[in-house]
């Protein structure tokens, strides 16, 4: 990013120079906002877990253990639950500043270790889904806008509404029934068939790791396990994207410069590919930030059905077990991703549409 | 011999003039619903008619559930996992309960609860949005940061955490969904207020000694109703989906309540018994789709930004 802005500044008159300091100031402001947001996340999560009637002891100890006050007291003491809340909070915050996210009460491991294990599994689902959804969503949305009002436009419109209205967990079950139970062409769930050992961990993504290790059979098996969950997540995301792309492109199509481009005698291909696509991409990028967040939500449900050991499953177990350090870890990570994606979106604006200044 | 008539039929110029002179503020959101300027009225659009029909049908089903359901939705029978047949059109589940009956009674949960969720979220978000938009300054800033905070959590994870923390129940699921959904309303209402706030007539009203409460009630609220109605309709479908998702995860109404999401979860135990989850899923799909189509149509009608270029 910095390289491109300096290059752009170089070709412009000297008056344009102070763009780089602007960028630095912009980034500094965003980082400050992000830190504030993360701090807010810790406060809200802490408060939430402490105002509720249940606590981690009742959620995690057995009935028998709960009847023994000594066991409960020991459990509370072990996890620091016997200290006043502000002390627990300061303790957590202090550790956090040292990069220590605490220890998960369920797995008994550091939360950071858990995240390092579960996050790549979810990324392996989320990244291909997002890319597929972006490509298909842009293409189909553009097609619908160009064919505005015709039958194909109506089909796309109803289809995307259908995608928005389908419960993701139900769709997962339906595709599993079709492709696993009836046709038998797909595995039932999980990341890898039992005959394969997980490949040596480099990125944590089985497909990439297996390929890196040269275990092509395992890599192919991992890809097969990816297909159905990615399909479901793509369907969910693409529905949102198509609607936004379509209305954004419709707006662009009404601009005078599109008419001018046609009037100049430019071929449709050029008008659509260069003029329409570029202008229409700005709103697409905005919404893809939001779409990525909803994709992460979708993974909670999809992972649950496909038995995918990712962040969604981890979040679910942490939430139901009132496991404060894990909930905080997941929340912080997700908030970080959310702000990161939004920052990326804002930076991309400047690249695609030079009229937009960073401000 | 033709004498000039006393009352001449209005010319095109007259009509255009009349249209121009018609005060803009009068074209309220309600009038736009009936509107003739941008295409057909709502009830002439086949998709909208279909969706309204579906919704009315579901409301009737919910209201008349005891008359429609062939069996008691909670009664267990020895005949478990019966495939669809004449006696049980949608089959039975793992406890031998009739799925059609459970589905019919499920409408009594999902649809009213979605309405409650949206109404509460609209009330909370609407009031906060009005106050933030009207007062501005640090109240506005603080509120917007708060909405940012809620947006930074994926909806389902926050709802899951709240619902799990307070203990799974219908009331807590509703509470959780209100907590995750009010910021959308706050943002939309706030921006509606901001567009009105700069208007001259509001300044004029203030100069005439109109107090803030009255200004809010007379000028600001009516102008925010349109966007709020559109958003609420679109969010109704979302509320049905989120509630089903929570109860699918076991964080909604407690069993044996015939909640659609929980019914789908029962079907995930044994894939070969497809009817257990397929029918509740279709129920959710039809309700949410109907809400979404209706919301879309309302938005086209009320929000001119979207209507532009859609109906030509």
HADDOCK unambig.tbl for C-alpha pairs under 7 A between the chains (distance, minus, plus):
assign (segid A and resid 37 and name CA) (segid B and resid 149 and name CA) 6.31 0.50 0.50
assign (segid A and resid 40 and name CA) (segid B and resid 149 and name CA) 6.89 0.50 0.50
assign (segid A and resid 41 and name CA) (segid B and resid 149 and name CA) 6.83 0.50 0.50
assign (segid A and resid 49 and name CA) (segid B and resid 165 and name CA) 6.60 0.50 0.50
assign (segid A and resid 52 and name CA) (segid B and resid 165 and name CA) 5.97 0.50 0.50
assign (segid A and resid 52 and name CA) (segid B and resid 166 and name CA) 5.60 0.50 0.50
assign (segid A and resid 53 and name CA) (segid B and resid 166 and name CA) 6.46 0.50 0.50
assign (segid A and resid 54 and name CA) (segid B and resid 165 and name CA) 6.49 0.50 0.50
assign (segid A and resid 54 and name CA) (segid B and resid 166 and name CA) 6.83 0.50 0.50
assign (segid A and resid 161 and name CA) (segid B and resid 289 and name CA) 6.66 0.50 0.50
assign (segid A and resid 161 and name CA) (segid B and resid 292 and name CA) 6.96 0.50 0.50
assign (segid A and resid 162 and name CA) (segid B and resid 289 and name CA) 6.36 0.50 0.50
assign (segid A and resid 165 and name CA) (segid B and resid 285 and name CA) 5.59 0.50 0.50
assign (segid A and resid 165 and name CA) (segid B and resid 288 and name CA) 5.25 0.50 0.50
assign (segid A and resid 165 and name CA) (segid B and resid 289 and name CA) 5.16 0.50 0.50
assign (segid A and resid 166 and name CA) (segid B and resid 285 and name CA) 5.38 0.50 0.50
assign (segid A and resid 167 and name CA) (segid B and resid 241 and name CA) 6.15 0.50 0.50
assign (segid A and resid 170 and name CA) (segid B and resid 264 and name CA) 6.81 0.50 0.50
assign (segid A and resid 170 and name CA) (segid B and resid 281 and name CA) 5.95 0.50 0.50
assign (segid A and resid 173 and name CA) (segid B and resid 268 and name CA) 6.80 0.50 0.50
assign (segid A and resid 177 and name CA) (segid B and resid 271 and name CA) 6.02 0.50 0.50
assign (segid A and resid 250 and name CA) (segid B and resid 309 and name CA) 6.78 0.50 0.50
assign (segid A and resid 293 and name CA) (segid B and resid 154 and name CA) 6.08 0.50 0.50
assign (segid A and resid 294 and name CA) (segid B and resid 154 and name CA) 6.65 0.50 0.50
assign (segid A and resid 296 and name CA) (segid B and resid 154 and name CA) 6.82 0.50 0.50
assign (segid A and resid 297 and name CA) (segid B and resid 154 and name CA) 5.40 0.50 0.50
assign (segid A and resid 297 and name CA) (segid B and resid 155 and name CA) 6.60 0.50 0.50
assign (segid A and resid 297 and name CA) (segid B and resid 156 and name CA) 5.64 0.50 0.50
assign (segid A and resid 297 and name CA) (segid B and resid 157 and name CA) 6.82 0.50 0.50
assign (segid A and resid 319 and name CA) (segid B and resid 160 and name CA) 6.50 0.50 0.50
assign (segid A and resid 319 and name CA) (segid B and resid 161 and name CA) 4.79 0.50 0.50
assign (segid A and resid 319 and name CA) (segid B and resid 164 and name CA) 6.01 0.50 0.50
assign (segid A and resid 320 and name CA) (segid B and resid 164 and name CA) 5.11 0.50 0.50
assign (segid A and resid 322 and name CA) (segid B and resid 165 and name CA) 6.40 0.50 0.50
assign (segid A and resid 331 and name CA) (segid B and resid 153 and name CA) 6.59 0.50 0.50
assign (segid A and resid 334 and name CA) (segid B and resid 153 and name CA) 6.68 0.50 0.50
assign (segid A and resid 335 and name CA) (segid B and resid 152 and name CA) 4.97 0.50 0.50
assign (segid A and resid 335 and name CA) (segid B and resid 153 and name CA) 6.18 0.50 0.50
assign (segid A and resid 338 and name CA) (segid B and resid 152 and name CA) 6.03 0.50 0.50
